Amino acid sequence: MALASAQVVDRVAAIIAAVPAYVGKVHTSRAWPLADADLPAWRVYAESEEVEPTGPTFPALQSHELMVACDGVARATANLDDSINAMAASALTALFASASTARLTPLNCAMSLRRIDREMATEGEAAIGRITLALRVRFHTFNNAPETIT
Amino acid sequence: MAFTEDLSVFMDVAEGFALAATLNGSAVEIISDSEGVDVFDGQAVTTMPSCLISAAQAASAAAGQSLVVGATTYTVRAKNAEPPDGALVRLTLTRA
């Protein structure tokens, strides 16, 4: 088991990694830079997480709102914007393919897309772009069981 | 006696550091450079390829032309005279 938010990140990453173009190219714990040969690739990681207790009892049921960032990075010498947009389209299609994927089954969550950001590098060959999918994932835990999504 | 610059010493393929290349279909000699560059706050690393070429051989060089060096084909992105006198020109490149 792992902290609930880590399970969410792993599940999101697994769904994107099931897209044939991204097999072996989705990273959840990679801190070192992606090289040209690694692209296209995704980094999936947890950003902020708000936790709100829903009552005074023990164990307290907690409502979590986790922001998950999915950074898609691609290299293209022409139509770079098309490349990163295509990455986003294929990932979103997989993530929201069904009610089951949107719930991150077997986890019991509610995932929604909150924002899409785009950036193109002007350094170097100016051939690398990044698209970030900001996902909001809501789920519940009990405060004495941080590794169990209820 | 006026100084006469001999750039062939710098662009010596046989004995020096220069490489034979083809710029827009014409044979040229270049000195290649490829600096590593971090992008997106270090999330990715790429290269910044460029080359030095004599102003005479770069006279017709322009953005969009191809430069073939060995098995690698580049596209010229920019052309800038090198200081102090512009005798050498730097072509900023991207791999095609």
gemmi code that builds the backbone of each chain (N, CA, C; Angstrom):
import gemmi

chains = {
    "A": [
        ("MET", (0.848, -1.187, 0.000), (0.000, 0.000, 0.000), (0.889, 1.245, 0.000)),
        ("ALA", (0.278, 2.335, -0.309), (0.979, 3.617, -0.323), (-0.021, 4.692, 0.060)),
        ("LEU", (0.489, 5.841, 0.354), (-0.386, 6.957, 0.656), (-1.423, 7.098, -0.460)),
        ("ALA", (-2.633, 7.456, -0.082), (-3.732, 7.490, -1.053), (-3.381, 8.329, -2.280)),
        ("SER", (-2.776, 9.479, -2.068), (-2.446, 10.348, -3.212), (-1.452, 9.671, -4.150)),
        ("ALA", (-0.533, 8.891, -3.591), (0.423, 8.175, -4.438), (-0.276, 7.111, -5.268)),
        ("GLN", (-1.290, 6.472, -4.674), (-2.058, 5.490, -5.433), (-2.793, 6.157, -6.597)),
        ("VAL", (-3.299, 7.355, -6.338), (-4.009, 8.085, -7.399), (-3.043, 8.405, -8.542)),
        ("VAL", (-1.870, 8.913, -8.200), (-0.884, 9.253, -9.226), (-0.509, 8.015, -10.036)),
        ("ASP", (-0.297, 6.914, -9.346), (0.077, 5.682, -10.051), (-1.037, 5.211, -10.982)),
        ("ARG", (-2.287, 5.372, -10.551), (-3.407, 4.926, -11.394), (-3.539, 5.812, -12.632)),
        ("VAL", (-3.400, 7.128, -12.440), (-3.450, 8.041, -13.587), (-2.326, 7.690, -14.571)),
        ("ALA", (-1.140, 7.475, -14.030), (0.006, 7.143, -14.883), (-0.228, 5.837, -15.632)),
        ("ALA", (-0.829, 4.863, -14.948), (-1.057, 3.566, -15.580), (-2.035, 3.688, -16.751)),
        ("ILE", (-3.031, 4.549, -16.593), (-4.000, 4.721, -17.691), (-3.317, 5.356, -18.904)),
        ("ILE", (-2.500, 6.374, -18.663), (-1.802, 7.014, -19.794), (-0.792, 6.042, -20.403)),
        ("ALA", (-0.132, 5.265, -19.552), (0.883, 4.326, -20.043), (0.282, 3.203, -20.872)),
        ("ALA", (-1.032, 3.014, -20.766), (-1.683, 1.981, -21.576), (-1.925, 2.441, -23.006)),
        ("VAL", (-1.768, 3.734, -23.257), (-1.863, 4.228, -24.638), (-0.629, 3.706, -25.384)),
        ("PRO", (-0.812, 3.024, -26.502), (0.340, 2.371, -27.162), (1.529, 3.304, -27.406)),
        ("ALA", (1.279, 4.548, -27.721), (2.378, 5.472, -28.017), (3.224, 5.801, -26.794)),
        ("TYR", (2.684, 5.515, -25.602), (3.372, 5.954, -24.387), (3.807, 4.805, -23.484)),
        ("VAL", (3.787, 3.596, -24.011), (4.258, 2.465, -23.212), (5.725, 2.712, -22.841)),
        ("GLY", (6.020, 2.663, -21.567), (7.385, 2.877, -21.085), (7.823, 4.317, -21.084)),
        ("LYS", (6.898, 5.220, -21.354), (7.258, 6.635, -21.454), (6.477, 7.510, -20.469)),
        ("VAL", (5.954, 6.887, -19.425), (5.233, 7.646, -18.400), (6.003, 7.496, -17.091)),
        ("HIS", (6.383, 8.614, -16.513), (7.251, 8.607, -15.331), (6.542, 9.262, -14.151)),
        ("THR", (6.631, 8.611, -12.992), (6.021, 9.177, -11.789), (7.063, 9.586, -10.758)),
        ("SER", (8.269, 9.095, -10.884), (9.282, 9.385, -9.870), (10.586, 9.865, -10.492)),
        ("ARG", (10.491, 10.413, -11.676), (11.708, 10.805, -12.375), (12.017, 12.275, -12.128)),
        ("ALA", (13.162, 12.535, -11.482), (13.545, 13.918, -11.197), (14.593, 14.428, -12.182)),
        ("TRP", (15.237, 13.503, -12.901), (16.275, 13.941, -13.819), (15.661, 14.269, -15.178)),
        ("PRO", (16.345, 15.077, -15.951), (15.718, 15.591, -17.183), (15.440, 14.506, -18.225)),
        ("LEU", (14.417, 14.774, -19.011), (14.123, 13.943, -20.181), (15.045, 14.381, -21.307)),
        ("ALA", (15.640, 13.427, -21.983), (16.495, 13.732, -23.126), (15.683, 13.610, -24.412)),
        ("ASP", (16.242, 14.119, -25.485), (15.534, 14.063, -26.768), (15.081, 12.647, -27.112)),
        ("ALA", (15.962, 11.681, -26.825), (15.657, 10.295, -27.181), (14.505, 9.727, -26.357)),
        ("ASP", (14.198, 10.360, -25.224), (13.123, 9.869, -24.354), (11.741, 10.349, -24.815)),
        ("LEU", (11.720, 11.312, -25.707), (10.460, 11.973, -26.062), (9.743, 11.266, -27.207)),
        ("PRO", (8.418, 11.308, -27.250), (7.533, 11.986, -26.308), (7.444, 11.219, -24.994)),
        ("ALA", (7.191, 11.942, -23.912), (7.104, 11.301, -22.606), (6.181, 12.110, -21.705)),
        ("TRP", (5.751, 11.456, -20.639), (4.880, 12.090, -19.641), (5.507, 12.015, -18.269)),
        ("ARG", (5.327, 13.060, -17.503), (5.609, 13.023, -16.062), (4.289, 13.264, -15.344)),
        ("VAL", (3.963, 12.387, -14.419), (2.714, 12.495, -13.651), (3.086, 12.632, -12.182)),
        ("TYR", (2.568, 13.657, -11.533), (2.939, 13.884, -10.136), (1.833, 14.636, -9.404)),
        ("ALA", (1.858, 14.477, -8.086), (0.872, 15.159, -7.244), (1.321, 16.581, -6.975)),
        ("GLU", (0.372, 17.494, -7.070), (0.658, 18.877, -6.667), (-0.021, 19.108, -5.308)),
        ("SER", (-0.869, 20.085, -5.224), (-1.468, 20.398, -3.928), (-2.553, 19.388, -3.557)),
        ("GLU", (-2.779, 19.234, -2.261), (-3.823, 18.334, -1.782), (-4.511, 18.985, -0.587)),
        ("GLU", (-5.762, 19.294, -0.758), (-6.559, 19.853, 0.335), (-7.305, 18.713, 1.007)),
        ("VAL", (-7.295, 18.728, 2.348), (-7.980, 17.676, 3.102), (-8.928, 18.338, 4.108)),
        ("GLU", (-10.166, 17.866, 4.108), (-11.182, 18.461, 4.972), (-11.881, 17.353, 5.753)),
        ("PRO", (-11.853, 17.400, 7.100), (-12.617, 16.407, 7.863), (-14.108, 16.657, 7.699)),
        ("THR", (-14.864, 15.578, 7.633), (-16.297, 15.746, 7.399), (-17.115, 15.620, 8.681)),
        ("GLY", (-16.462, 15.320, 9.800), (-17.226, 15.215, 11.048), (-16.296, 15.108, 12.242)),
        ("PRO", (-16.833, 15.177, 13.466), (-16.021, 15.178, 14.679), (-15.718, 13.787, 15.217)),
        ("THR", (-16.255, 12.756, 14.604), (-16.088, 11.412, 15.155), (-14.704, 10.867, 14.867)),
        ("PHE", (-14.383, 9.779, 15.593), (-13.132, 9.070, 15.296), (-13.460, 7.633, 14.920)),
        ("PRO", (-12.867, 7.131, 13.886), (-11.981, 7.842, 12.952), (-12.772, 8.832, 12.089)),
        ("ALA", (-12.135, 9.941, 11.774), (-12.814, 10.988, 11.020), (-12.720, 10.710, 9.526)),
        ("LEU", (-13.853, 10.799, 8.890), (-13.860, 10.692, 7.433), (-13.325, 12.008, 6.859)),
        ("GLN", (-12.385, 11.893, 5.928), (-11.751, 13.084, 5.363), (-12.042, 13.167, 3.865)),
        ("SER", (-12.324, 14.352, 3.392), (-12.527, 14.581, 1.970), (-11.236, 15.173, 1.404)),
        ("HIS", (-10.684, 14.519, 0.395), (-9.443, 14.969, -0.230), (-9.732, 15.590, -1.591)),
        ("GLU", (-9.023, 16.664, -1.905), (-9.053, 17.235, -3.254), (-7.594, 17.364, -3.710)),
        ("LEU", (-7.205, 16.443, -4.554), (-5.808, 16.340, -4.987), (-5.668, 16.868, -6.406)),
        ("MET", (-4.707, 17.742, -6.618), (-4.403, 18.204, -7.971), (-3.256, 17.361, -8.510)),
        ("VAL", (-3.490, 16.725, -9.630), (-2.475, 15.888, -10.277), (-2.065, 16.561, -11.591)),
        ("ALA", (-0.772, 16.743, -11.771), (-0.262, 17.339, -13.010), (0.294, 16.245, -13.912)),
        ("CYS", (-0.096, 16.309, -15.174), (0.447, 15.402, -16.190), (1.158, 16.276, -17.222)),
        ("ASP", (2.481, 16.220, -17.215), (3.263, 17.009, -18.164), (3.630, 16.142, -19.360)),
        ("GLY", (3.118, 16.470, -20.517), (3.491, 15.778, -21.746), (4.546, 16.596, -22.473)),
        ("VAL", (5.670, 15.972, -22.774), (6.766, 16.678, -23.427), (7.054, 16.007, -24.761)),
        ("ALA", (7.139, 16.810, -25.819), (7.374, 16.269, -27.158), (8.416, 17.108, -27.874)),
        ("ARG", (9.043, 16.486, -28.865), (9.987, 17.202, -29.722), (9.485, 17.128, -31.153)),
        ("ALA", (9.435, 18.261, -31.804), (9.043, 18.300, -33.213), (9.624, 19.563, -33.824)),
        ("THR", (10.153, 19.425, -35.008), (10.750, 20.601, -35.660), (9.723, 21.363, -36.475)),
        ("ALA", (8.554, 20.801, -36.646), (7.477, 21.510, -37.335), (6.165, 21.159, -36.652)),
        ("ASN", (5.267, 22.116, -36.582), (3.954, 21.896, -35.975), (4.059, 21.317, -34.560)),
        ("LEU", (4.932, 21.923, -33.779), (5.125, 21.454, -32.406), (3.835, 21.551, -31.601)),
        ("ASP", (3.074, 22.600, -31.837), (1.811, 22.737, -31.097), (0.873, 21.575, -31.416)),
        ("ASP", (0.858, 21.139, -32.662), (0.017, 19.994, -33.023), (0.465, 18.736, -32.277)),
        ("SER", (1.781, 18.595, -32.116), (2.311, 17.396, -31.441), (1.867, 17.346, -29.989)),
        ("ILE", (1.994, 18.472, -29.289), (1.631, 18.424, -27.867), (0.104, 18.360, -27.701)),
        ("ASN", (-0.618, 18.979, -28.606), (-2.081, 18.872, -28.530), (-2.531, 17.432, -28.777)),
        ("ALA", (-1.856, 16.755, -29.688), (-2.192, 15.350, -29.952), (-1.893, 14.486, -28.737)),
        ("MET", (-0.803, 14.804, -28.033), (-0.494, 14.064, -26.802), (-1.629, 14.225, -25.798)),
        ("ALA", (-2.071, 15.463, -25.625), (-3.145, 15.722, -24.667), (-4.419, 15.001, -25.072)),
        ("ALA", (-4.713, 15.027, -26.348), (-5.942, 14.392, -26.821), (-5.932, 12.896, -26.535)),
        ("SER", (-4.801, 12.246, -26.801), (-4.765, 10.795, -26.587), (-4.801, 10.455, -25.102)),
        ("ALA", (-4.141, 11.256, -24.276), (-4.164, 10.987, -22.834), (-5.562, 11.223, -22.259)),
        ("LEU", (-6.186, 12.320, -22.657), (-7.530, 12.607, -22.131), (-8.546, 11.582, -22.597)),
        ("THR", (-8.385, 11.125, -23.830), (-9.282, 10.087, -24.335), (-9.184, 8.834, -23.476)),
        ("ALA", (-7.970, 8.487, -23.067), (-7.780, 7.308, -22.224), (-8.301, 7.546, -20.807)),
        ("LEU", (-7.994, 8.735, -20.271), (-8.383, 9.011, -18.878), (-9.897, 9.078, -18.699)),
        ("PHE", (-10.571, 9.579, -19.735), (-12.022, 9.730, -19.621), (-12.743, 8.825, -20.632)),
        ("ALA", (-12.163, 7.653, -20.848), (-12.751, 6.710, -21.794), (-14.089, 6.182, -21.304)),
        ("SER", (-14.260, 6.121, -19.992), (-15.497, 5.567, -19.433), (-15.669, 6.099, -18.019)),
        ("ALA", (-16.823, 5.800, -17.454), (-17.038, 6.177, -16.051), (-16.028, 5.474, -15.155)),
        ("SER", (-15.639, 4.277, -15.567), (-14.682, 3.508, -14.769), (-13.312, 4.185, -14.725)),
        ("THR", (-12.831, 4.619, -15.867), (-11.515, 5.284, -15.868), (-11.601, 6.637, -15.158)),
        ("ALA", (-12.705, 7.346, -15.325), (-12.843, 8.650, -14.664), (-12.942, 8.502, -13.147)),
        ("ARG", (-13.309, 7.309, -12.690), (-13.331, 7.039, -11.241), (-12.018, 6.417, -10.779)),
        ("LEU", (-11.106, 6.225, -11.710), (-9.808, 5.599, -11.421), (-9.983, 4.227, -10.780)),
        ("THR", (-10.962, 3.476, -11.263), (-11.216, 2.122, -10.776), (-9.935, 1.290, -10.847)),
        ("PRO", (-9.557, 0.542, -9.845), (-10.351, 0.115, -8.678), (-10.360, 1.125, -7.523)),
        ("LEU", (-9.722, 2.254, -7.664), (-9.834, 3.266, -6.620), (-11.223, 3.894, -6.721)),
        ("ASN", (-11.658, 4.495, -5.681), (-12.986, 5.102, -5.673), (-12.824, 6.626, -5.635)),
        ("CYS", (-12.644, 7.206, -6.811), (-12.328, 8.629, -6.907), (-13.254, 9.293, -7.924)),
        ("ALA", (-13.196, 10.597, -7.947), (-13.891, 11.364, -8.988), (-12.862, 12.300, -9.600)),
        ("MET", (-12.568, 12.079, -10.873), (-11.503, 12.849, -11.542), (-12.127, 13.799, -12.567)),
        ("SER", (-11.612, 15.011, -12.611), (-12.079, 15.964, -13.634), (-10.886, 16.760, -14.140)),
        ("LEU", (-11.011, 17.241, -15.352), (-9.959, 18.079, -15.945), (-10.228, 19.522, -15.549)),
        ("ARG", (-9.221, 20.180, -14.998), (-9.406, 21.554, -14.539), (-8.719, 22.585, -15.403)),
        ("ARG", (-7.627, 22.212, -16.090), (-6.873, 23.213, -16.835), (-5.925, 22.509, -17.796)),
        ("ILE", (-5.636, 23.198, -18.906), (-4.592, 22.731, -19.824), (-3.644, 23.902, -20.069)),
        ("ASP", (-2.363, 23.680, -19.835), (-1.346, 24.717, -20.077), (-0.386, 24.236, -21.159)),
        ("ARG", (0.069, 25.182, -21.969), (1.014, 24.847, -23.043), (2.229, 25.757, -22.962)),
        ("GLU", (3.382, 25.187, -23.311), (4.621, 25.970, -23.290), (5.561, 25.403, -24.345)),
        ("MET", (6.207, 26.292, -25.064), (7.187, 25.838, -26.052), (8.537, 26.464, -25.737)),
        ("ALA", (9.572, 25.630, -25.699), (10.906, 26.119, -25.364), (11.438, 26.992, -26.500)),
        ("THR", (12.056, 28.083, -26.125), (12.714, 28.917, -27.127), (14.224, 28.717, -27.076)),
        ("GLU", (14.698, 27.951, -26.084), (16.118, 27.668, -25.985), (16.493, 26.525, -26.934)),
        ("GLY", (17.784, 26.387, -27.143), (18.275, 25.271, -27.939), (17.687, 25.269, -29.342)),
        ("GLU", (17.245, 24.117, -29.769), (16.692, 23.989, -31.111), (15.273, 24.541, -31.214)),
        ("ALA", (14.727, 24.975, -30.089), (13.347, 25.474, -30.062), (12.404, 24.450, -30.679)),
        ("ALA", (12.618, 23.206, -30.290), (11.842, 22.120, -30.886), (11.161, 21.265, -29.825)),
        ("ILE", (11.113, 21.750, -28.601), (10.510, 20.976, -27.519), (9.346, 21.750, -26.927)),
        ("GLY", (8.238, 21.063, -26.746), (7.058, 21.679, -26.166), (6.513, 20.845, -25.030)),
        ("ARG", (5.747, 21.495, -24.169), (5.164, 20.797, -23.021), (3.695, 21.171, -22.895)),
        ("ILE", (2.872, 20.184, -22.652), (1.467, 20.438, -22.376), (1.154, 19.812, -21.021)),
        ("THR", (0.504, 20.583, -20.172), (0.217, 20.113, -18.819), (-1.289, 19.968, -18.634)),
        ("LEU", (-1.693, 18.783, -18.239), (-3.093, 18.521, -17.901), (-3.207, 18.600, -16.387)),
        ("ALA", (-4.008, 19.521, -15.909), (-4.227, 19.647, -14.468), (-5.528, 18.932, -14.133)),
        ("LEU", (-5.384, 17.836, -13.391), (-6.542, 17.013, -13.032), (-6.896, 17.226, -11.564)),
        ("ARG", (-8.182, 17.318, -11.290), (-8.624, 17.361, -9.897), (-9.219, 16.001, -9.566)),
        ("VAL", (-8.695, 15.406, -8.493), (-9.173, 14.084, -8.089), (-9.707, 14.187, -6.664)),
        ("ARG", (-10.954, 13.804, -6.490), (-11.577, 13.827, -5.169), (-11.759, 12.397, -4.675)),
        ("PHE", (-11.460, 12.200, -3.391), (-11.650, 10.887, -2.786), (-11.741, 11.059, -1.270)),
        ("HIS", (-12.052, 9.962, -0.590), (-12.202, 10.002, 0.864), (-11.288, 8.971, 1.525)),
        ("THR", (-10.808, 9.342, 2.692), (-10.086, 8.393, 3.544), (-10.566, 8.603, 4.984)),
        ("PHE", (-10.232, 7.659, 5.836), (-10.375, 7.892, 7.268), (-9.015, 8.336, 7.794)),
        ("ASN", (-9.029, 9.186, 8.807), (-7.762, 9.767, 9.262), (-6.830, 8.737, 9.890)),
        ("ASN", (-7.346, 7.601, 10.265), (-6.462, 6.561, 10.822), (-6.071, 5.524, 9.772)),
        ("ALA", (-6.421, 5.792, 8.517), (-6.083, 4.845, 7.429), (-5.692, 5.627, 6.182)),
        ("PRO", (-4.559, 6.313, 6.204), (-4.188, 7.193, 5.083), (-3.869, 6.449, 3.788)),
        ("GLU", (-3.780, 5.138, 3.862), (-3.465, 4.372, 2.656), (-4.707, 3.705, 2.051)),
        ("THR", (-5.837, 3.974, 2.612), (-7.060, 3.332, 2.131), (-8.058, 4.369, 1.645)),
        ("ILE", (-8.392, 4.309, 0.355), (-9.427, 5.172, -0.205), (-10.756, 4.456, -0.014)),
        ("THR", (-11.688, 5.135, 0.649), (-12.954, 4.477, 0.988), (-14.004, 4.719, -0.088)),
    ],
    "B": [
        ("MET", (53.059, 46.098, -44.550), (52.368, 45.142, -45.407), (51.026, 44.794, -44.778)),
        ("ALA", (49.987, 44.837, -45.547), (48.654, 44.563, -45.028), (48.529, 43.092, -44.643)),
        ("PHE", (47.821, 42.868, -43.554), (47.598, 41.496, -43.085), (46.527, 40.824, -43.934)),
        ("THR", (46.824, 39.660, -44.398), (45.840, 38.907, -45.186), (45.395, 37.693, -44.387)),
        ("GLU", (44.114, 37.663, -44.080), (43.577, 36.579, -43.262), (43.432, 35.307, -44.099)),
        ("ASP", (43.850, 34.181, -43.498), (43.732, 32.898, -44.189), (42.829, 31.975, -43.370)),
        ("LEU", (41.551, 31.979, -43.691), (40.593, 31.183, -42.916), (40.701, 29.691, -43.200)),
        ("SER", (41.432, 29.350, -44.250), (41.544, 27.921, -44.573), (42.231, 27.151, -43.452)),
        ("VAL", (43.052, 27.854, -42.655), (43.709, 27.190, -41.530), (42.664, 26.743, -40.511)),
        ("PHE", (41.655, 27.587, -40.289), (40.583, 27.233, -39.344), (39.660, 26.161, -39.929)),
        ("MET", (39.445, 26.228, -41.204), (38.478, 25.325, -41.840), (39.184, 24.167, -42.537)),
        ("ASP", (40.195, 23.619, -41.877), (40.983, 22.531, -42.436), (40.339, 21.194, -42.054)),
        ("VAL", (39.752, 20.523, -43.018), (39.090, 19.251, -42.749), (40.110, 18.138, -42.509)),
        ("ALA", (41.183, 18.157, -43.274), (42.151, 17.054, -43.207), (43.005, 17.105, -41.950)),
        ("GLU", (43.450, 18.305, -41.573), (44.408, 18.410, -40.477), (43.830, 19.116, -39.249)),
        ("GLY", (42.668, 19.717, -39.373), (42.136, 20.527, -38.278), (40.845, 19.988, -37.709)),
        ("PHE", (40.041, 20.904, -37.196), (38.808, 20.507, -36.517), (37.569, 20.630, -37.402)),
        ("ALA", (37.736, 21.059, -38.619), (36.570, 21.300, -39.470), (36.001, 19.983, -40.000)),
        ("LEU", (34.757, 20.070, -40.409), (34.061, 18.915, -40.981), (33.561, 19.281, -42.376)),
        ("ALA", (33.579, 18.306, -43.260), (32.987, 18.518, -44.578), (31.475, 18.417, -44.446)),
        ("ALA", (30.774, 19.316, -45.092), (29.315, 19.333, -45.006), (28.746, 19.785, -46.341)),
        ("THR", (27.423, 19.695, -46.424), (26.739, 20.158, -47.631), (25.665, 21.148, -47.220)),
        ("LEU", (25.818, 22.399, -47.683), (24.859, 23.436, -47.339), (24.034, 23.763, -48.575)),
        ("ASN", (22.774, 23.462, -48.498), (21.855, 23.737, -49.611), (22.404, 23.173, -50.933)),
        ("GLY", (23.006, 21.987, -50.835), (23.506, 21.318, -52.022), (24.945, 21.622, -52.390)),
        ("SER", (25.582, 22.564, -51.702), (26.970, 22.930, -52.010), (27.910, 22.429, -50.925)),
        ("ALA", (29.077, 21.948, -51.337), (30.073, 21.469, -50.392), (30.673, 22.642, -49.636)),
        ("VAL", (30.735, 22.513, -48.318), (31.304, 23.562, -47.475), (32.119, 22.898, -46.382)),
        ("GLU", (32.873, 23.733, -45.643), (33.594, 23.261, -44.471), (33.048, 24.029, -43.267)),
        ("ILE", (32.817, 23.320, -42.196), (32.251, 23.950, -40.998), (32.991, 23.496, -39.758)),
        ("ILE", (32.859, 24.281, -38.699), (33.250, 23.838, -37.360), (31.958, 23.685, -36.577)),
        ("SER", (31.687, 22.463, -36.164), (30.399, 22.143, -35.536), (30.443, 22.357, -34.033)),
        ("ASP", (29.317, 22.758, -33.483), (29.198, 22.954, -32.044), (27.818, 22.462, -31.624)),
        ("SER", (27.718, 21.868, -30.443), (26.414, 21.405, -29.969), (26.391, 21.484, -28.451)),
        ("GLU", (25.836, 22.556, -27.963), (25.795, 22.808, -26.521), (24.523, 22.202, -25.927)),
        ("GLY", (24.648, 21.630, -24.736), (23.472, 21.123, -24.038), (22.704, 22.254, -23.369)),
        ("VAL", (21.381, 22.160, -23.387), (20.543, 23.221, -22.827), (19.403, 22.601, -22.028)),
        ("ASP", (19.204, 23.099, -20.797), (18.038, 22.688, -20.006), (16.833, 23.511, -20.422)),
        ("VAL", (15.690, 22.868, -20.503), (14.452, 23.598, -20.786), (13.395, 23.198, -19.753)),
        ("PHE", (12.390, 24.025, -19.616), (11.297, 23.804, -18.661), (11.842, 23.549, -17.253)),
        ("ASP", (12.681, 24.449, -16.802), (13.237, 24.361, -15.449), (13.935, 23.029, -15.196)),
        ("GLY", (14.607, 22.543, -16.204), (15.375, 21.315, -16.041), (14.577, 20.046, -16.256)),
        ("GLN", (13.310, 20.161, -16.643), (12.517, 18.949, -16.862), (12.992, 18.184, -18.095)),
        ("ALA", (13.531, 18.912, -19.057), (14.058, 18.263, -20.253), (15.397, 18.895, -20.598)),
        ("VAL", (16.191, 18.139, -21.300), (17.480, 18.658, -21.758), (17.572, 18.412, -23.254)),
        ("THR", (18.029, 19.412, -23.962), (18.144, 19.274, -25.401), (19.476, 19.889, -25.827)),
        ("THR", (19.663, 20.053, -27.105), (20.922, 20.584, -27.600), (20.685, 21.858, -28.396)),
        ("MET", (21.736, 22.639, -28.519), (21.671, 23.867, -29.296), (22.752, 23.784, -30.378)),
        ("PRO", (22.483, 23.029, -31.448), (23.507, 22.860, -32.472), (23.706, 24.132, -33.288)),
        ("SER", (24.949, 24.387, -33.608), (25.282, 25.520, -34.473), (26.593, 25.186, -35.161)),
        ("CYS", (26.974, 26.014, -36.100), (28.262, 25.799, -36.739), (28.846, 27.127, -37.180)),
        ("LEU", (30.164, 27.134, -37.283), (30.875, 28.275, -37.856), (31.243, 27.931, -39.286)),
        ("ILE", (31.103, 28.925, -40.136), (31.403, 28.747, -41.550), (31.964, 30.070, -42.052)),
        ("SER", (32.789, 30.020, -43.054), (33.345, 31.280, -43.559), (32.241, 32.128, -44.192)),
        ("ALA", (32.420, 33.436, -44.097), (31.408, 34.337, -44.664), (31.245, 34.098, -46.157)),
        ("ALA", (32.346, 33.742, -46.815), (32.260, 33.514, -48.265), (31.353, 32.326, -48.567)),
        ("GLN", (31.528, 31.235, -47.796), (30.701, 30.049, -48.050), (29.269, 30.224, -47.548)),
        ("ALA", (29.083, 31.188, -46.643), (27.746, 31.415, -46.101), (27.014, 32.538, -46.820)),
        ("ALA", (27.603, 33.020, -47.892), (27.019, 34.197, -48.555), (25.559, 33.982, -48.931)),
        ("SER", (25.254, 32.791, -49.381), (23.868, 32.526, -49.816), (23.066, 31.751, -48.789)),
        ("ALA", (23.671, 31.520, -47.612), (22.956, 30.748, -46.588), (21.745, 31.524, -46.098)),
        ("ALA", (20.682, 30.795, -45.835), (19.457, 31.435, -45.367), (18.664, 30.452, -44.515)),
        ("ALA", (17.850, 30.992, -43.665), (16.980, 30.161, -42.821), (16.131, 29.255, -43.698)),
        ("GLY", (16.013, 27.995, -43.265), (15.208, 27.025, -44.000), (16.027, 26.108, -44.886)),
        ("GLN", (17.281, 26.497, -45.164), (18.125, 25.623, -45.990), (18.581, 24.413, -45.176)),
        ("SER", (18.980, 23.367, -45.872), (19.454, 22.177, -45.175), (20.975, 22.169, -45.121)),
        ("LEU", (21.484, 21.624, -44.028), (22.918, 21.419, -43.855), (23.094, 19.954, -43.477)),
        ("VAL", (23.840, 19.228, -44.299), (24.049, 17.812, -44.043), (25.486, 17.622, -43.564)),
        ("VAL", (25.597, 17.042, -42.362), (26.911, 16.752, -41.777), (26.930, 15.274, -41.454)),
        ("GLY", (27.709, 14.519, -42.200), (27.704, 13.074, -42.007), (26.312, 12.531, -42.277)),
        ("ALA", (25.769, 11.820, -41.285), (24.448, 11.216, -41.460), (23.330, 12.100, -40.916)),
        ("THR", (23.699, 13.279, -40.430), (22.700, 14.142, -39.788), (22.331, 15.312, -40.685)),
        ("THR", (21.047, 15.522, -40.836), (20.554, 16.656, -41.614), (19.986, 17.699, -40.665)),
        ("TYR", (20.454, 18.914, -40.824), (19.975, 20.025, -40.010), (19.225, 21.003, -40.909)),
        ("THR", (18.417, 21.810, -40.267), (17.788, 22.941, -40.944), (18.376, 24.219, -40.359)),
        ("VAL", (18.747, 25.139, -41.216), (19.287, 26.413, -40.741), (18.136, 27.246, -40.188)),
        ("ARG", (18.296, 27.689, -38.939), (17.252, 28.520, -38.319), (17.624, 30.002, -38.361)),
        ("ALA", (18.933, 30.296, -38.261), (19.352, 31.703, -38.234), (20.795, 31.803, -38.694)),
        ("LYS", (21.161, 32.968, -39.151), (22.514, 33.236, -39.657), (22.979, 34.551, -39.045)),
        ("ASN", (24.107, 34.503, -38.320), (24.606, 35.715, -37.672), (26.112, 35.821, -37.849)),
        ("ALA", (26.571, 37.024, -38.161), (28.010, 37.271, -38.296), (28.672, 37.169, -36.930)),
        ("GLU", (29.823, 36.530, -36.895), (30.568, 36.404, -35.651), (31.438, 37.636, -35.454)),
        ("PRO", (31.510, 38.150, -34.247), (32.408, 39.264, -33.998), (33.853, 38.782, -34.075)),
        ("PRO", (34.846, 39.626, -34.337), (34.660, 41.079, -34.434), (34.419, 41.589, -35.856)),
        ("ASP", (34.721, 40.743, -36.849), (34.727, 41.291, -38.207), (33.766, 40.579, -39.162)),
        ("GLY", (33.095, 39.548, -38.702), (32.159, 38.847, -39.575), (32.830, 37.944, -40.595)),
        ("ALA", (34.123, 37.700, -40.419), (34.791, 36.795, -41.363), (34.231, 35.386, -41.234)),
        ("LEU", (33.784, 35.062, -40.040), (33.102, 33.790, -39.807), (31.632, 34.082, -39.492)),
        ("VAL", (30.802, 33.158, -39.873), (29.358, 33.298, -39.669), (28.889, 32.101, -38.854)),
        ("ARG", (27.998, 32.352, -37.889), (27.436, 31.235, -37.125), (26.033, 30.932, -37.642)),
        ("LEU", (25.841, 29.681, -38.011), (24.513, 29.214, -38.410), (23.889, 28.483, -37.223)),
        ("THR", (22.754, 28.936, -36.769), (22.006, 28.239, -35.719), (21.157, 27.172, -36.399)),
        ("LEU", (21.208, 25.958, -35.848), (20.641, 24.796, -36.540), (19.612, 24.073, -35.691)),
        ("THR", (18.805, 23.287, -36.350), (17.966, 22.308, -35.660), (17.985, 21.036, -36.482)),
        ("ARG", (17.971, 19.916, -35.778), (17.959, 18.644, -36.506), (16.642, 18.494, -37.250)),
        ("ALA", (16.753, 18.062, -38.472), (15.530, 17.948, -39.298), (14.710, 16.750, -38.861)),
    ],
}
model = gemmi.Model(1)
for chain_id, residues in chains.items():
    chain = gemmi.Chain(chain_id)
    for i, (resn, *xyz) in enumerate(residues, 1):
        res = gemmi.Residue()
        res.name, res.seqid = resn, gemmi.SeqId(i, " ")
        for name, pos in zip(("N", "CA", "C"), xyz):
            atom = gemmi.Atom()
            atom.name, atom.element = name, gemmi.Element(name[0])
            atom.pos, atom.b_iso = gemmi.Position(*pos), 0.0
            res.add_atom(atom)
        chain.add_residue(res)
    model.add_chain(chain)
structure = gemmi.Structure()
structure.add_model(model)
structure.setup_entities()
